[in-house]
Amino acid sequence: MAIQFTAHEVKIQVRNKTKLKTFLKGLFQKEGQGLQGLQYVFCSDAYLLEMNQQFLQHDTYTDIITFELSEDPDETEGEIYISIDRVRENAQKFGVSEEKELHRVIFHGALHLCGYKDKSKKEASLMRQKEDECLAAYFAE
């Protein structure tokens, strides 16, 4: 069960990778979801916009796109693409550190792979609650 972090044409430093990987594995375990593999790719707005257009037919900027690659619903294998440009802008917009916003988005993608949605108001509210729980637990350690 590998969790990897890579940067595509952006500079980003993910601190405490071992702690983060352990936390993410625990999150999947807590949610009762198997984890086969997880690849985080940090990229630019332009790169993620191109992916959004190509794969989802959305012509908008976004902070994250999550792909479930496994055919087994009990074993997650996923790719999560995160726009560092959006993370930085949203951190300023919401008055939080870039590190916290980055982790919010990292957890957001993992929660999507655990089955949480955010299309309706009710789903988005639950997703935000789960993100907040993850942030509080992660940064309390």
Secondary structure, DSSP 8 states (H G I E B T S, - for coil): -EEEEEESSS------HHHHHHHHHHHHHHTT-EEEEEEEEEE-HHHHHHHHHHHH---S--SEEEEE--SSTTEEEEEEEEEHHHHHHHHHHHT--HHHHHHHHHHHHHHHHTT---SSHHHHHHHHHHHHHHHHHHHH-
